[in-house]
Amino acid sequence: MAGVGKLLKQAQKMQRQIETLQTELEAKELEFTSGGGAIKIKITGAGKFLALGLDPEFLKEDAKFVADTLLTAIQDASTQAKEQNEAEMKKITSAFQMPGLM
């Protein structure tokens, strides 16, 4: 049963690392720009949107264009934050090897 004890210790260690990473991601601020700098988005590594900045000149454009560009920028920022989150999480979980599953 020594294998089970080792596995349990690995799982507990990984859980602590995940909790620490989640805290770090919640505090980490990422900034994204789009539309040649017309849109600035600040989001946490955990995916919480913090700020949105828009160039006043950009708002003078056609309303549909502004809306479409803004939506794309928000989706891109969300996707990039999620990808960074998953990459960091993978660093922790890839070290955890469960016998018989790999």
N, C-alpha and C positions, 0 to 999 in steps of 0.2 A: 504493500500500500504506500510505499515511499513515493511512487510516481504520482499518486493522487495528492499527497501533501505538497509536493513540488509544484504541481499544477495549480493547486489552490493558492500557494504563495505567489506564483506568477500572475494569476488572475487578480489577486488583491493589489499587487504592485501596479499592474496595468490600470486598474480602476482608479488608484490614487493619481497616476500620471494623467489619465483622461480628465479627472476632476480639475487638476492643476492647469491643464491645457485649456479647458473650457473657461476657466477664470481668466487666463491670459488672453484668450480670443475675445472675451467680452470687453476687456480693457483696451485691446489693440484697435487703433483707429486707422482705417485705410481711406485714401483719397483717390478719386477717379475723376478724370475730366473727359469731356466728349464735345463733339461739335466744334473742334478747334479751340476749345477752352470756354465755349459759351455756357457749358453746363459743368458744374462742379458738385460732386456728390461725396459726402463723408459717411462711412458705414463702418461698423465694428467688424472684427474678424468673425463674430458670431452671427452676423447678418442683420444687425439692428441699424436702421438708418438714423443718422445723427443730424445731418444738415444737407441742404440743397441750395446751391447758389446759381443764379441765372444772370447772364450778361443782359443789361437793359436793351442793348441793340438787338439781341437775339429775339427778344419779345416783340419786336416790331415786325417780325416775319409773319407769314401766313399762319393763322391759328392751327390749321391741320398739320403743317410742317413742324411747328413748335411742339405740338402734342405728340406727334410720331417720334420726333427726335428725342424728346424727353423720356418717353416710354422706353425707347431702345436703350438710352443711357442708363436708366434705372435697372432694366433687365440685365444689362451687361455688368453693372456694378455688383448686382446680386449674384450673378453667376461667378464672377471673379472672386468674390468673397467666399462663396461656397467652395470653389475649387481650392483656394488657399486653406480653408478649414479642413477639407478632406485630405489634402496633402500632409498637413501637420498631424492629423489623426492617424493617417496611414503609417507615419514614422513610429508611432507608439504601438499600434496593433500588429504591425508586420513582425515585430520581435516576439510576439506571443505565438508559440507553436503548440498546437494541441496534438498529441500523439494519435496516429491513426487517421487524421484528417488531411494531412499534407502528403 
